[in-house]
Amino acid sequence: MIGVLDNKVKYVSTLYVVSTPIGNLEDITLRALRILKEVDFVLCEDTRVTQKLLSRYGISTPTISYHQHSTGKKVEYVLDLLNKGKNLALVCDAGTPGISDPGGKLIQAAIEQHNNGTIVTVPGPSALTAAASISGFPMDRFEFKGFPPQKKKRKKFFEEIAQSKQPVIFYESSHRIIKSLLELKEMDENMSGFAKSRAARQVVLCRELTKKFETVYRGIIGEVIRELEGGEARGEFVVVVEGRKNC
């Protein structure tokens, strides 16, 4: 889009933040499909992953990789495209960009430096809200904590969850899910003053949401751990932890 200001041509462009399916490729909005067709480029974490979605719907828009290892030069390149009047769509591999993924940094940079355009959300699927909607816990208030730290501040991370009076949601990988649940169980028991055999907190564990092998585990932390240990712990997990009840 081109506008005129003080007799000079001024380019106006848009960065669309587009939500894409978290598993089932049918979970995409008509508006998202239209935007992906109309923009000049699609920015994506993994071009191979995004290409599967684009190919499914016959979209031939060129893609540009933007991921957690992208340098400052890549950010400058993207901002230059915007400042030249190019419309861009930012997507992540699954779900809503900017939520526990590198898209947040690009969006922040665009807000600070992209003076001649706008940033528009195209809402849709999110593993966070999908898990919250089926948790069965009161979700008028909840806290989202992203992925647990792998080293520093890890103890504090689980301590805060164990203390929370409102539900807490966090993400975890298949490689660390059992370890994280064990740490949460231990921290919860220490704070509760209960015997280790009486873990009180309920959790809902969602694996591979919207995909072929979608599984939802429900129960006290110890029970869910035993279920995972007796089966497969593959895929990405969303953990919803019940808020601490008043004693």
C-alpha positions in Angstrom: 0.0 0.0 0.0 1.3 3.4 -0.9 0.4 6.7 0.9 1.4 10.3 0.1 2.7 12.6 2.9 4.1 16.1 2.2 4.3 15.4 -1.5 6.6 12.5 -0.9 5.8 8.8 -1.5 5.6 7.0 1.8 5.4 3.2 1.8 3.0 1.7 4.3 3.2 -2.1 5.0 1.9 -4.6 7.4 3.4 -7.4 9.5 0.7 -10.0 10.1 1.2 -12.2 13.1 -0.6 -15.4 11.9 -1.7 -18.3 14.0 -1.3 -21.7 12.3 -2.5 -25.2 13.3 -0.9 -26.9 16.3 -1.3 -30.3 14.6 -4.4 -30.8 12.6 -4.0 -28.8 9.3 -7.8 -28.3 9.2 -7.5 -25.9 12.2 -6.8 -22.8 10.3 -9.1 -19.8 9.7 -10.2 -18.5 6.3 -8.7 -15.2 7.1 -5.3 -16.8 7.8 -5.4 -18.5 4.5 -6.3 -15.3 2.7 -3.4 -13.4 4.4 -0.9 -16.1 3.6 -1.9 -15.9 -0.1 -1.8 -12.1 -0.3 1.4 -11.2 1.5 4.7 -10.8 -0.3 6.6 -13.2 2.0 5.9 -15.7 4.8 8.4 -15.6 7.7 8.7 -19.1 9.4 10.7 -21.0 11.9 11.2 -24.0 9.6 10.4 -23.5 6.0 9.9 -27.3 5.5 7.2 -27.3 8.2 5.4 -24.2 6.9 5.6 -25.5 3.3 3.5 -28.5 4.2 0.7 -26.2 5.3 1.1 -23.9 2.3 1.1 -26.8 -0.1 -2.0 -28.3 1.5 -3.9 -25.1 0.6 -2.3 -24.4 -2.8 -0.4 -21.3 -1.5 2.7 -20.4 -3.4 3.9 -17.3 -1.4 7.7 -17.3 -1.0 9.0 -18.2 2.5 11.9 -16.7 4.5 13.4 -18.5 7.5 13.3 -16.7 10.9 14.1 -18.7 14.0 15.8 -18.6 17.4 19.2 -18.7 15.8 18.6 -15.8 13.3 21.0 -13.0 13.7 20.5 -9.3 14.0 21.2 -9.0 10.3 18.2 -11.1 9.6 16.0 -8.8 11.7 17.4 -5.8 9.8 16.6 -7.6 6.5 13.0 -8.2 7.6 12.6 -4.6 8.8 14.0 -3.3 5.5 11.4 -5.3 3.6 8.7 -3.7 5.7 10.1 -0.3 5.2 10.2 -0.9 1.5 6.4 -1.5 1.5 6.4 -5.3 1.6 3.6 -7.1 3.5 4.8 -10.0 5.6 3.2 -12.8 7.5 5.0 -14.2 10.6 4.2 -17.8 11.5 5.7 -20.3 13.8 5.9 -24.1 13.4 2.6 -24.5 15.3 0.2 -22.2 17.1 0.5 -18.5 17.8 3.8 -16.6 17.1 5.3 -14.7 20.0 4.2 -17.2 22.7 7.4 -19.0 23.9 9.0 -18.7 20.5 11.5 -16.4 18.7 8.8 -14.4 17.0 8.5 -12.2 20.0 11.8 -10.5 19.4 11.0 -9.7 15.8 7.6 -8.3 16.8 9.3 -6.1 19.4 11.9 -4.9 16.9 9.1 -4.1 14.4 7.2 -2.1 17.1 10.4 -0.1 17.9 11.8 0.5 14.4 9.1 -0.1 11.7 7.7 3.4 11.5 5.8 3.2 8.2 3.4 0.4 8.9 1.3 -1.6 11.2 1.3 -4.9 13.1 -1.9 -7.0 12.8 -2.9 -10.2 14.6 -4.6 -13.0 12.8 -5.7 -15.1 15.8 -6.2 -18.8 15.8 -4.9 -22.0 17.3 -2.8 -22.0 20.5 -1.8 -25.0 22.6 -2.1 -22.8 25.7 -5.8 -22.0 25.2 -6.6 -25.5 23.8 -5.3 -27.1 27.0 -6.9 -24.5 29.3 -10.3 -25.1 27.6 -10.4 -28.8 28.5 -8.6 -28.7 31.9 -11.8 -28.6 34.0 -10.2 -26.1 36.4 -11.6 -22.6 37.0 -9.7 -20.6 34.3 -11.0 -17.1 34.9 -7.5 -16.4 36.1 -4.4 -18.4 35.4 -0.6 -18.0 34.9 1.4 -19.1 31.9 5.1 -19.8 32.5 6.4 -21.1 29.2 9.2 -23.7 29.3 11.0 -24.5 32.6 14.6 -23.2 32.8 17.0 -26.1 32.1 19.5 -25.0 34.8 19.4 -21.6 36.6 16.2 -20.6 38.4 14.7 -24.0 37.8 14.0 -24.6 41.5 12.3 -21.2 41.7 10.2 -22.0 38.7 8.6 -25.0 40.3 8.4 -23.3 43.7 6.3 -20.6 42.2 4.0 -23.1 40.7 3.6 -25.0 44.0 2.7 -21.8 45.8 0.2 -20.5 43.2 -3.4 -20.3 44.2 -4.5 -20.1 40.6 -3.9 -22.6 37.8 -0.5 -22.6 36.1 0.2 -23.7 32.6 3.7 -24.6 31.2 5.2 -26.3 28.2 7.6 -29.2 28.3 9.4 -31.5 25.9 9.1 -35.3 25.8 12.7 -35.6 27.0 12.2 -33.7 30.3 8.5 -34.1 31.1 8.9 -36.9 33.7 11.8 -35.0 35.4 9.8 -31.8 35.6 6.8 -33.6 37.0 8.9 -35.3 39.7 10.4 -31.9 40.6 7.0 -30.3 40.8 5.7 -33.2 43.0 8.6 -32.9 45.4 8.2 -29.2 45.7 4.5 -29.4 46.2 4.8 -32.0 48.9 7.4 -30.0 50.7 5.2 -26.9 50.7 2.0 -28.8 51.6 3.4 -30.5 54.6 1.8 -33.8 53.3 3.5 -37.2 53.3 5.0 -38.0 49.9 2.2 -40.6 49.3 -0.4 -37.9 49.6 0.4 -35.4 46.8 -2.7 -33.2 46.6 -2.4 -31.2 43.4 -4.3 -32.3 40.3 -2.7 -31.9 36.9 -4.0 -32.2 33.4 -1.3 -33.2 30.9 -2.0 -32.7 27.2 0.2 -34.5 24.6 0.1 -34.0 20.9 -3.0 -31.9 20.9 -5.2 -32.1 17.7 -2.9 -34.8 16.3 -3.5 -38.5 15.6 -2.1 -39.6 19.0 -3.6 -36.9 21.1 -3.7 -38.0 24.7 -4.9 -36.2 27.9 -3.8 -37.4 31.3 -5.7 -36.4 34.4 -5.1 -37.0 38.1 -2.8 -36.2 41.0 0.8 -35.6 40.0 2.1 -39.0 41.2 -0.6 -40.9 39.2 0.2 -39.0 36.0 3.9 -39.7 36.4 3.2 -43.5 36.8 1.0 -43.4 33.6 3.8 -41.7 31.7 6.4 -44.1 33.0 4.3 -47.1 31.9 3.7 -45.8 28.3 5.1 -43.5 25.7 6.2 -39.9 26.6 6.7 -38.7 23.0 5.6 -35.4 21.5 5.2 -31.9 23.0 3.3 -31.5 26.3 1.2 -28.8 27.8 0.9 -29.1 31.6 -2.0 -27.5 33.5 -1.6 -27.5 37.3 -4.5 -27.0 39.6 -4.3 -23.9 41.8 -3.4 -24.5 45.5 -6.6 -24.8 47.6 -6.9 -22.7 50.7 -6.2 -24.7 53.8 
